[in-house]
């Protein structure tokens, strides 16, 4: 409840096949919130999720992607 009131994130961890995604999606729908699922892989970096500044040589400046 605290993370809902503070606009925080919620993480469910458990064994595969226990309907965590279904439970989270239903919970978000009931509260009128967005549901976003991130599939983690061994090569996933934090910048892949949050974005990062990339240097554009043609423009000579950094752009956020």
mmJSON file of the N, C-alpha and C atoms, coordinates in Angstrom:
{"data_MODEL":{"atom_site":{
"group_PDB":["ATOM","ATOM","ATOM","ATOM","ATOM","ATOM","ATOM","ATOM","ATOM","ATOM","ATOM","ATOM","ATOM","ATOM","ATOM","ATOM","ATOM","ATOM","ATOM","ATOM","ATOM","ATOM","ATOM","ATOM","ATOM","ATOM","ATOM","ATOM","ATOM","ATOM","ATOM","ATOM","ATOM","ATOM","ATOM","ATOM","ATOM","ATOM","ATOM","ATOM","ATOM","ATOM","ATOM","ATOM","ATOM","ATOM","ATOM","ATOM","ATOM","ATOM","ATOM","ATOM","ATOM","ATOM","ATOM","ATOM","ATOM","ATOM","ATOM","ATOM","ATOM","ATOM","ATOM","ATOM","ATOM","ATOM","ATOM","ATOM","ATOM","ATOM","ATOM","ATOM","ATOM","ATOM","ATOM","ATOM","ATOM","ATOM","ATOM","ATOM","ATOM","ATOM","ATOM","ATOM","ATOM","ATOM","ATOM","ATOM","ATOM","ATOM","ATOM","ATOM","ATOM","ATOM","ATOM","ATOM","ATOM","ATOM","ATOM","ATOM","ATOM","ATOM","ATOM","ATOM","ATOM","ATOM","ATOM","ATOM","ATOM","ATOM","ATOM","ATOM","ATOM","ATOM","ATOM","ATOM","ATOM","ATOM","ATOM","ATOM","ATOM","ATOM","ATOM","ATOM","ATOM","ATOM","ATOM","ATOM","ATOM","ATOM","ATOM","ATOM","ATOM","ATOM","ATOM","ATOM","ATOM","ATOM","ATOM","ATOM","ATOM","ATOM","ATOM","ATOM","ATOM","ATOM","ATOM","ATOM","ATOM","ATOM","ATOM","ATOM","ATOM","ATOM","ATOM","ATOM","ATOM","ATOM","ATOM","ATOM","ATOM","ATOM","ATOM","ATOM","ATOM","ATOM","ATOM","ATOM","ATOM","ATOM","ATOM","ATOM","ATOM","ATOM","ATOM","ATOM","ATOM","ATOM","ATOM","ATOM","ATOM","ATOM","ATOM","ATOM","ATOM","ATOM","ATOM","ATOM","ATOM","ATOM","ATOM","ATOM","ATOM","ATOM","ATOM"],
"id":[1,2,3,4,5,6,7,8,9,10,11,12,13,14,15,16,17,18,19,20,21,22,23,24,25,26,27,28,29,30,31,32,33,34,35,36,37,38,39,40,41,42,43,44,45,46,47,48,49,50,51,52,53,54,55,56,57,58,59,60,61,62,63,64,65,66,67,68,69,70,71,72,73,74,75,76,77,78,79,80,81,82,83,84,85,86,87,88,89,90,91,92,93,94,95,96,97,98,99,100,101,102,103,104,105,106,107,108,109,110,111,112,113,114,115,116,117,118,119,120,121,122,123,124,125,126,127,128,129,130,131,132,133,134,135,136,137,138,139,140,141,142,143,144,145,146,147,148,149,150,151,152,153,154,155,156,157,158,159,160,161,162,163,164,165,166,167,168,169,170,171,172,173,174,175,176,177,178,179,180,181,182,183,184,185,186,187,188,189,190,191,192,193,194,195],
"type_symbol":["N","C","C","N","C","C","N","C","C","N","C","C","N","C","C","N","C","C","N","C","C","N","C","C","N","C","C","N","C","C","N","C","C","N","C","C","N","C","C","N","C","C","N","C","C","N","C","C","N","C","C","N","C","C","N","C","C","N","C","C","N","C","C","N","C","C","N","C","C","N","C","C","N","C","C","N","C","C","N","C","C","N","C","C","N","C","C","N","C","C","N","C","C","N","C","C","N","C","C","N","C","C","N","C","C","N","C","C","N","C","C","N","C","C","N","C","C","N","C","C","N","C","C","N","C","C","N","C","C","N","C","C","N","C","C","N","C","C","N","C","C","N","C","C","N","C","C","N","C","C","N","C","C","N","C","C","N","C","C","N","C","C","N","C","C","N","C","C","N","C","C","N","C","C","N","C","C","N","C","C","N","C","C","N","C","C","N","C","C","N","C","C","N","C","C"],
"label_atom_id":["N","CA","C","N","CA","C","N","CA","C","N","CA","C","N","CA","C","N","CA","C","N","CA","C","N","CA","C","N","CA","C","N","CA","C","N","CA","C","N","CA","C","N","CA","C","N","CA","C","N","CA","C","N","CA","C","N","CA","C","N","CA","C","N","CA","C","N","CA","C","N","CA","C","N","CA","C","N","CA","C","N","CA","C","N","CA","C","N","CA","C","N","CA","C","N","CA","C","N","CA","C","N","CA","C","N","CA","C","N","CA","C","N","CA","C","N","CA","C","N","CA","C","N","CA","C","N","CA","C","N","CA","C","N","CA","C","N","CA","C","N","CA","C","N","CA","C","N","CA","C","N","CA","C","N","CA","C","N","CA","C","N","CA","C","N","CA","C","N","CA","C","N","CA","C","N","CA","C","N","CA","C","N","CA","C","N","CA","C","N","CA","C","N","CA","C","N","CA","C","N","CA","C","N","CA","C","N","CA","C","N","CA","C","N","CA","C","N","CA","C","N","CA","C","N","CA","C"],
"label_alt_id":[null,null,null,null,null,null,null,null,null,null,null,null,null,null,null,null,null,null,null,null,null,null,null,null,null,null,null,null,null,null,null,null,null,null,null,null,null,null,null,null,null,null,null,null,null,null,null,null,null,null,null,null,null,null,null,null,null,null,null,null,null,null,null,null,null,null,null,null,null,null,null,null,null,null,null,null,null,null,null,null,null,null,null,null,null,null,null,null,null,null,null,null,null,null,null,null,null,null,null,null,null,null,null,null,null,null,null,null,null,null,null,null,null,null,null,null,null,null,null,null,null,null,null,null,null,null,null,null,null,null,null,null,null,null,null,null,null,null,null,null,null,null,null,null,null,null,null,null,null,null,null,null,null,null,null,null,null,null,null,null,null,null,null,null,null,null,null,null,null,null,null,null,null,null,null,null,null,null,null,null,null,null,null,null,null,null,null,null,null,null,null,null,null,null,null],
"label_comp_id":["UNK","UNK","UNK","UNK","UNK","UNK","UNK","UNK","UNK","UNK","UNK","UNK","UNK","UNK","UNK","UNK","UNK","UNK","UNK","UNK","UNK","UNK","UNK","UNK","UNK","UNK","UNK","UNK","UNK","UNK","UNK","UNK","UNK","UNK","UNK","UNK","UNK","UNK","UNK","UNK","UNK","UNK","UNK","UNK","UNK","UNK","UNK","UNK","UNK","UNK","UNK","UNK","UNK","UNK","UNK","UNK","UNK","UNK","UNK","UNK","UNK","UNK","UNK","UNK","UNK","UNK","UNK","UNK","UNK","UNK","UNK","UNK","UNK","UNK","UNK","UNK","UNK","UNK","UNK","UNK","UNK","UNK","UNK","UNK","UNK","UNK","UNK","UNK","UNK","UNK","UNK","UNK","UNK","UNK","UNK","UNK","UNK","UNK","UNK","UNK","UNK","UNK","UNK","UNK","UNK","UNK","UNK","UNK","UNK","UNK","UNK","UNK","UNK","UNK","UNK","UNK","UNK","UNK","UNK","UNK","UNK","UNK","UNK","UNK","UNK","UNK","UNK","UNK","UNK","UNK","UNK","UNK","UNK","UNK","UNK","UNK","UNK","UNK","UNK","UNK","UNK","UNK","UNK","UNK","UNK","UNK","UNK","UNK","UNK","UNK","UNK","UNK","UNK","UNK","UNK","UNK","UNK","UNK","UNK","UNK","UNK","UNK","UNK","UNK","UNK","UNK","UNK","UNK","UNK","UNK","UNK","UNK","UNK","UNK","UNK","UNK","UNK","UNK","UNK","UNK","UNK","UNK","UNK","UNK","UNK","UNK","UNK","UNK","UNK","UNK","UNK","UNK","UNK","UNK","UNK"],
"label_asym_id":["A","A","A","A","A","A","A","A","A","A","A","A","A","A","A","A","A","A","A","A","A","A","A","A","A","A","A","A","A","A","A","A","A","A","A","A","A","A","A","A","A","A","A","A","A","A","A","A","A","A","A","A","A","A","A","A","A","A","A","A","A","A","A","A","A","A","A","A","A","A","A","A","A","A","A","A","A","A","A","A","A","A","A","A","A","A","A","A","A","A","A","A","A","A","A","A","A","A","A","A","A","A","A","A","A","A","A","A","A","A","A","A","A","A","A","A","A","A","A","A","A","A","A","A","A","A","A","A","A","A","A","A","A","A","A","A","A","A","A","A","A","A","A","A","A","A","A","A","A","A","A","A","A","A","A","A","A","A","A","A","A","A","A","A","A","A","A","A","A","A","A","A","A","A","A","A","A","A","A","A","A","A","A","A","A","A","A","A","A","A","A","A","A","A","A"],
"label_entity_id":["1","1","1","1","1","1","1","1","1","1","1","1","1","1","1","1","1","1","1","1","1","1","1","1","1","1","1","1","1","1","1","1","1","1","1","1","1","1","1","1","1","1","1","1","1","1","1","1","1","1","1","1","1","1","1","1","1","1","1","1","1","1","1","1","1","1","1","1","1","1","1","1","1","1","1","1","1","1","1","1","1","1","1","1","1","1","1","1","1","1","1","1","1","1","1","1","1","1","1","1","1","1","1","1","1","1","1","1","1","1","1","1","1","1","1","1","1","1","1","1","1","1","1","1","1","1","1","1","1","1","1","1","1","1","1","1","1","1","1","1","1","1","1","1","1","1","1","1","1","1","1","1","1","1","1","1","1","1","1","1","1","1","1","1","1","1","1","1","1","1","1","1","1","1","1","1","1","1","1","1","1","1","1","1","1","1","1","1","1","1","1","1","1","1","1"],
"label_seq_id":[1,1,1,2,2,2,3,3,3,4,4,4,5,5,5,6,6,6,7,7,7,8,8,8,9,9,9,10,10,10,11,11,11,12,12,12,13,13,13,14,14,14,15,15,15,16,16,16,17,17,17,18,18,18,19,19,19,20,20,20,21,21,21,22,22,22,23,23,23,24,24,24,25,25,25,26,26,26,27,27,27,28,28,28,29,29,29,30,30,30,31,31,31,32,32,32,33,33,33,34,34,34,35,35,35,36,36,36,37,37,37,38,38,38,39,39,39,40,40,40,41,41,41,42,42,42,43,43,43,44,44,44,45,45,45,46,46,46,47,47,47,48,48,48,49,49,49,50,50,50,51,51,51,52,52,52,53,53,53,54,54,54,55,55,55,56,56,56,57,57,57,58,58,58,59,59,59,60,60,60,61,61,61,62,62,62,63,63,63,64,64,64,65,65,65],
"pdbx_PDB_ins_code":[null,null,null,null,null,null,null,null,null,null,null,null,null,null,null,null,null,null,null,null,null,null,null,null,null,null,null,null,null,null,null,null,null,null,null,null,null,null,null,null,null,null,null,null,null,null,null,null,null,null,null,null,null,null,null,null,null,null,null,null,null,null,null,null,null,null,null,null,null,null,null,null,null,null,null,null,null,null,null,null,null,null,null,null,null,null,null,null,null,null,null,null,null,null,null,null,null,null,null,null,null,null,null,null,null,null,null,null,null,null,null,null,null,null,null,null,null,null,null,null,null,null,null,null,null,null,null,null,null,null,null,null,null,null,null,null,null,null,null,null,null,null,null,null,null,null,null,null,null,null,null,null,null,null,null,null,null,null,null,null,null,null,null,null,null,null,null,null,null,null,null,null,null,null,null,null,null,null,null,null,null,null,null,null,null,null,null,null,null,null,null,null,null,null,null],
"Cartn_x":[0.817,0.0,0.866,1.995,2.868,3.393,3.772,4.316,3.255,1.999,0.922,0.753,0.775,0.598,1.801,2.972,4.179,4.628,3.744,4.065,5.321,5.473,6.644,6.426,7.387,7.339,7.13,6.662,6.389,7.029,7.729,8.408,7.92,7.409,7.029,8.074,8.632,9.605,9.111,9.138,8.757,9.114,8.747,9.026,8.207,8.665,7.902,6.556,5.567,4.27,3.307,3.506,2.61,1.678,1.503,0.557,0.905,2.194,2.611,2.23,2.411,2.081,0.579,-0.215,-1.675,-2.122,-1.559,-1.924,-1.568,-0.39,0.047,-0.797,-1.119,-1.95,-3.347,-3.922,-5.243,-5.21,-4.18,-4.009,-3.902,-3.13,-2.977,-4.292,-5.027,-6.326,-7.303,-7.328,-8.25,-7.956,-6.689,-6.307,-6.217,-6.443,-6.361,-4.932,-3.987,-2.565,-2.101,-0.934,-0.307,0.457,0.529,1.295,2.337,3.594,4.7,5.545,5.805,6.623,7.943,9.04,10.37,10.918,11.25,11.847,13.359,13.923,15.358,16.106,17.223,18.11,19.527,20.437,21.797,22.526,22.189,22.896,22.173,21.102,20.338,21.088,21.208,21.881,20.86,21.151,20.216,19.865,20.813,20.555,19.553,19.413,18.421,17.005,16.828,15.504,15.272,16.243,16.051,16.444,17.28,17.764,19.129,19.772,21.102,21.371,22.372,22.77,23.698,23.363,24.145,24.701,25.99,26.616,26.288,25.746,25.441,26.547,27.427,28.59,28.182,27.083,26.642,26.196,25.469,24.984,26.013,26.928,27.925,27.361,26.328,25.704,25.186,24.853,24.286,22.765,22.16,20.702,20.322,19.206,18.741,17.929,18.325,17.599,17.387],
"Cartn_y":[-1.188,0.0,1.26,1.213,2.38,2.755,1.753,2.079,2.67,2.361,2.946,4.423,4.722,6.098,6.977,6.366,7.146,7.042,6.542,6.371,5.531,4.487,3.62,2.439,1.549,0.339,-0.864,-1.949,-3.164,-4.326,-5.188,-6.336,-7.605,-8.542,-9.86,-10.856,-11.625,-12.659,-13.995,-15.014,-16.363,-17.316,-18.559,-19.573,-19.318,-19.807,-19.65,-20.371,-19.792,-20.447,-20.254,-19.274,-19.058,-17.868,-17.418,-16.362,-14.992,-14.716,-13.394,-12.295,-12.549,-11.547,-11.293,-12.343,-12.195,-11.431,-11.767,-11.089,-9.599,-9.294,-7.907,-7.111,-7.711,-7.046,-6.773,-7.737,-7.568,-6.499,-6.516,-5.53,-4.119,-3.963,-2.655,-2.185,-3.084,-2.724,-2.267,-2.956,-2.613,-1.231,-0.839,0.461,1.556,1.2,2.177,2.589,1.688,1.973,1.317,1.738,1.108,-0.126,-1.112,-2.322,-2.482,-2.497,-2.693,-3.842,-4.802,-5.951,-5.871,-6.069,-6.065,-7.48,-8.058,-9.392,-9.238,-9.69,-9.557,-10.675,-10.324,-11.275,-11.024,-11.971,-11.784,-10.565,-10.154,-9.023,-7.69,-7.638,-6.409,-5.465,-4.227,-3.209,-2.208,-1.53,-0.526,0.542,0.924,1.937,1.449,0.134,-0.404,-0.116,0.026,0.277,1.769,2.456,3.868,4.819,4.362,5.222,5.79,6.376,6.948,8.024,8.839,9.865,9.253,9.439,8.928,10.123,10.066,11.159,11.04,12.116,12.192,13.017,12.34,13.011,14.048,13.809,14.766,16.085,16.002,17.206,17.765,16.91,17.34,17.515,16.747,16.866,15.507,15.439,14.228,14.274,13.137,13.013,11.865,12.004,10.973,9.944,8.7,7.601,6.498],
"Cartn_z":[0.0,0.0,0.0,0.676,0.756,-0.623,-1.429,-2.752,-3.667,-3.474,-4.276,-3.912,-2.637,-2.182,-2.505,-2.648,-2.926,-4.379,-5.261,-6.684,-6.889,-6.091,-6.169,-7.09,-7.088,-7.897,-6.996,-7.597,-6.855,-7.579,-6.855,-7.447,-6.774,-7.568,-7.08,-7.55,-6.624,-6.972,-6.439,-7.284,-6.878,-8.0,-7.859,-8.868,-10.127,-11.28,-12.527,-12.45,-13.114,-13.245,-12.102,-11.255,-10.119,-10.318,-11.557,-11.942,-11.364,-11.223,-10.737,-11.717,-13.012,-14.026,-14.054,-13.999,-13.982,-12.742,-11.591,-10.348,-10.418,-10.923,-11.01,-11.994,-13.135,-14.136,-13.578,-12.892,-12.286,-11.195,-10.388,-9.324,-9.901,-10.967,-11.61,-12.223,-12.879,-13.454,-12.378,-11.249,-10.166,-9.589,-9.604,-9.056,-10.103,-11.371,-12.443,-12.758,-12.542,-12.78,-14.075,-14.538,-15.698,-15.248,-16.131,-15.857,-16.939,-16.553,-17.483,-16.971,-17.82,-17.447,-18.196,-17.479,-18.081,-17.995,-19.144,-19.172,-19.072,-17.989,-17.783,-18.489,-19.088,-19.748,-19.233,-19.407,-18.879,-19.445,-20.659,-21.265,-21.097,-20.32,-20.12,-19.183,-19.591,-18.784,-18.253,-17.153,-16.642,-17.674,-18.515,-19.542,-20.583,-20.751,-21.678,-21.195,-19.906,-19.331,-19.137,-18.557,-18.22,-19.334,-20.271,-21.343,-21.002,-21.989,-21.784,-22.828,-22.59,-23.552,-24.593,-25.864,-26.985,-27.756,-28.072,-28.814,-30.297,-30.873,-32.302,-32.96,-33.718,-34.316,-35.361,-36.074,-37.097,-36.474,-35.376,-34.697,-33.714,-33.279,-32.306,-30.909,-30.585,-29.267,-28.812,-27.54,-26.972,-27.072,-27.359,-27.352,-26.438,-25.772,-24.846,-25.605,-25.506,-26.153,-25.169],
"occupancy":[1.0,1.0,1.0,1.0,1.0,1.0,1.0,1.0,1.0,1.0,1.0,1.0,1.0,1.0,1.0,1.0,1.0,1.0,1.0,1.0,1.0,1.0,1.0,1.0,1.0,1.0,1.0,1.0,1.0,1.0,1.0,1.0,1.0,1.0,1.0,1.0,1.0,1.0,1.0,1.0,1.0,1.0,1.0,1.0,1.0,1.0,1.0,1.0,1.0,1.0,1.0,1.0,1.0,1.0,1.0,1.0,1.0,1.0,1.0,1.0,1.0,1.0,1.0,1.0,1.0,1.0,1.0,1.0,1.0,1.0,1.0,1.0,1.0,1.0,1.0,1.0,1.0,1.0,1.0,1.0,1.0,1.0,1.0,1.0,1.0,1.0,1.0,1.0,1.0,1.0,1.0,1.0,1.0,1.0,1.0,1.0,1.0,1.0,1.0,1.0,1.0,1.0,1.0,1.0,1.0,1.0,1.0,1.0,1.0,1.0,1.0,1.0,1.0,1.0,1.0,1.0,1.0,1.0,1.0,1.0,1.0,1.0,1.0,1.0,1.0,1.0,1.0,1.0,1.0,1.0,1.0,1.0,1.0,1.0,1.0,1.0,1.0,1.0,1.0,1.0,1.0,1.0,1.0,1.0,1.0,1.0,1.0,1.0,1.0,1.0,1.0,1.0,1.0,1.0,1.0,1.0,1.0,1.0,1.0,1.0,1.0,1.0,1.0,1.0,1.0,1.0,1.0,1.0,1.0,1.0,1.0,1.0,1.0,1.0,1.0,1.0,1.0,1.0,1.0,1.0,1.0,1.0,1.0,1.0,1.0,1.0,1.0,1.0,1.0,1.0,1.0,1.0,1.0,1.0,1.0],
"B_iso_or_equiv":[0.0,0.0,0.0,0.0,0.0,0.0,0.0,0.0,0.0,0.0,0.0,0.0,0.0,0.0,0.0,0.0,0.0,0.0,0.0,0.0,0.0,0.0,0.0,0.0,0.0,0.0,0.0,0.0,0.0,0.0,0.0,0.0,0.0,0.0,0.0,0.0,0.0,0.0,0.0,0.0,0.0,0.0,0.0,0.0,0.0,0.0,0.0,0.0,0.0,0.0,0.0,0.0,0.0,0.0,0.0,0.0,0.0,0.0,0.0,0.0,0.0,0.0,0.0,0.0,0.0,0.0,0.0,0.0,0.0,0.0,0.0,0.0,0.0,0.0,0.0,0.0,0.0,0.0,0.0,0.0,0.0,0.0,0.0,0.0,0.0,0.0,0.0,0.0,0.0,0.0,0.0,0.0,0.0,0.0,0.0,0.0,0.0,0.0,0.0,0.0,0.0,0.0,0.0,0.0,0.0,0.0,0.0,0.0,0.0,0.0,0.0,0.0,0.0,0.0,0.0,0.0,0.0,0.0,0.0,0.0,0.0,0.0,0.0,0.0,0.0,0.0,0.0,0.0,0.0,0.0,0.0,0.0,0.0,0.0,0.0,0.0,0.0,0.0,0.0,0.0,0.0,0.0,0.0,0.0,0.0,0.0,0.0,0.0,0.0,0.0,0.0,0.0,0.0,0.0,0.0,0.0,0.0,0.0,0.0,0.0,0.0,0.0,0.0,0.0,0.0,0.0,0.0,0.0,0.0,0.0,0.0,0.0,0.0,0.0,0.0,0.0,0.0,0.0,0.0,0.0,0.0,0.0,0.0,0.0,0.0,0.0,0.0,0.0,0.0,0.0,0.0,0.0,0.0,0.0,0.0],
"pdbx_formal_charge":[null,null,null,null,null,null,null,null,null,null,null,null,null,null,null,null,null,null,null,null,null,null,null,null,null,null,null,null,null,null,null,null,null,null,null,null,null,null,null,null,null,null,null,null,null,null,null,null,null,null,null,null,null,null,null,null,null,null,null,null,null,null,null,null,null,null,null,null,null,null,null,null,null,null,null,null,null,null,null,null,null,null,null,null,null,null,null,null,null,null,null,null,null,null,null,null,null,null,null,null,null,null,null,null,null,null,null,null,null,null,null,null,null,null,null,null,null,null,null,null,null,null,null,null,null,null,null,null,null,null,null,null,null,null,null,null,null,null,null,null,null,null,null,null,null,null,null,null,null,null,null,null,null,null,null,null,null,null,null,null,null,null,null,null,null,null,null,null,null,null,null,null,null,null,null,null,null,null,null,null,null,null,null,null,null,null,null,null,null,null,null,null,null,null,null],
"auth_seq_id":[1,1,1,2,2,2,3,3,3,4,4,4,5,5,5,6,6,6,7,7,7,8,8,8,9,9,9,10,10,10,11,11,11,12,12,12,13,13,13,14,14,14,15,15,15,16,16,16,17,17,17,18,18,18,19,19,19,20,20,20,21,21,21,22,22,22,23,23,23,24,24,24,25,25,25,26,26,26,27,27,27,28,28,28,29,29,29,30,30,30,31,31,31,32,32,32,33,33,33,34,34,34,35,35,35,36,36,36,37,37,37,38,38,38,39,39,39,40,40,40,41,41,41,42,42,42,43,43,43,44,44,44,45,45,45,46,46,46,47,47,47,48,48,48,49,49,49,50,50,50,51,51,51,52,52,52,53,53,53,54,54,54,55,55,55,56,56,56,57,57,57,58,58,58,59,59,59,60,60,60,61,61,61,62,62,62,63,63,63,64,64,64,65,65,65],
"auth_comp_id":["UNK","UNK","UNK","UNK","UNK","UNK","UNK","UNK","UNK","UNK","UNK","UNK","UNK","UNK","UNK","UNK","UNK","UNK","UNK","UNK","UNK","UNK","UNK","UNK","UNK","UNK","UNK","UNK","UNK","UNK","UNK","UNK","UNK","UNK","UNK","UNK","UNK","UNK","UNK","UNK","UNK","UNK","UNK","UNK","UNK","UNK","UNK","UNK","UNK","UNK","UNK","UNK","UNK","UNK","UNK","UNK","UNK","UNK","UNK","UNK","UNK","UNK","UNK","UNK","UNK","UNK","UNK","UNK","UNK","UNK","UNK","UNK","UNK","UNK","UNK","UNK","UNK","UNK","UNK","UNK","UNK","UNK","UNK","UNK","UNK","UNK","UNK","UNK","UNK","UNK","UNK","UNK","UNK","UNK","UNK","UNK","UNK","UNK","UNK","UNK","UNK","UNK","UNK","UNK","UNK","UNK","UNK","UNK","UNK","UNK","UNK","UNK","UNK","UNK","UNK","UNK","UNK","UNK","UNK","UNK","UNK","UNK","UNK","UNK","UNK","UNK","UNK","UNK","UNK","UNK","UNK","UNK","UNK","UNK","UNK","UNK","UNK","UNK","UNK","UNK","UNK","UNK","UNK","UNK","UNK","UNK","UNK","UNK","UNK","UNK","UNK","UNK","UNK","UNK","UNK","UNK","UNK","UNK","UNK","UNK","UNK","UNK","UNK","UNK","UNK","UNK","UNK","UNK","UNK","UNK","UNK","UNK","UNK","UNK","UNK","UNK","UNK","UNK","UNK","UNK","UNK","UNK","UNK","UNK","UNK","UNK","UNK","UNK","UNK","UNK","UNK","UNK","UNK","UNK","UNK"],
"auth_asym_id":["A","A","A","A","A","A","A","A","A","A","A","A","A","A","A","A","A","A","A","A","A","A","A","A","A","A","A","A","A","A","A","A","A","A","A","A","A","A","A","A","A","A","A","A","A","A","A","A","A","A","A","A","A","A","A","A","A","A","A","A","A","A","A","A","A","A","A","A","A","A","A","A","A","A","A","A","A","A","A","A","A","A","A","A","A","A","A","A","A","A","A","A","A","A","A","A","A","A","A","A","A","A","A","A","A","A","A","A","A","A","A","A","A","A","A","A","A","A","A","A","A","A","A","A","A","A","A","A","A","A","A","A","A","A","A","A","A","A","A","A","A","A","A","A","A","A","A","A","A","A","A","A","A","A","A","A","A","A","A","A","A","A","A","A","A","A","A","A","A","A","A","A","A","A","A","A","A","A","A","A","A","A","A","A","A","A","A","A","A","A","A","A","A","A","A"],
"auth_atom_id":["N","CA","C","N","CA","C","N","CA","C","N","CA","C","N","CA","C","N","CA","C","N","CA","C","N","CA","C","N","CA","C","N","CA","C","N","CA","C","N","CA","C","N","CA","C","N","CA","C","N","CA","C","N","CA","C","N","CA","C","N","CA","C","N","CA","C","N","CA","C","N","CA","C","N","CA","C","N","CA","C","N","CA","C","N","CA","C","N","CA","C","N","CA","C","N","CA","C","N","CA","C","N","CA","C","N","CA","C","N","CA","C","N","CA","C","N","CA","C","N","CA","C","N","CA","C","N","CA","C","N","CA","C","N","CA","C","N","CA","C","N","CA","C","N","CA","C","N","CA","C","N","CA","C","N","CA","C","N","CA","C","N","CA","C","N","CA","C","N","CA","C","N","CA","C","N","CA","C","N","CA","C","N","CA","C","N","CA","C","N","CA","C","N","CA","C","N","CA","C","N","CA","C","N","CA","C","N","CA","C","N","CA","C","N","CA","C","N","CA","C","N","CA","C","N","CA","C"],
"pdbx_PDB_model_num":[1,1,1,1,1,1,1,1,1,1,1,1,1,1,1,1,1,1,1,1,1,1,1,1,1,1,1,1,1,1,1,1,1,1,1,1,1,1,1,1,1,1,1,1,1,1,1,1,1,1,1,1,1,1,1,1,1,1,1,1,1,1,1,1,1,1,1,1,1,1,1,1,1,1,1,1,1,1,1,1,1,1,1,1,1,1,1,1,1,1,1,1,1,1,1,1,1,1,1,1,1,1,1,1,1,1,1,1,1,1,1,1,1,1,1,1,1,1,1,1,1,1,1,1,1,1,1,1,1,1,1,1,1,1,1,1,1,1,1,1,1,1,1,1,1,1,1,1,1,1,1,1,1,1,1,1,1,1,1,1,1,1,1,1,1,1,1,1,1,1,1,1,1,1,1,1,1,1,1,1,1,1,1,1,1,1,1,1,1,1,1,1,1,1,1]
}}}
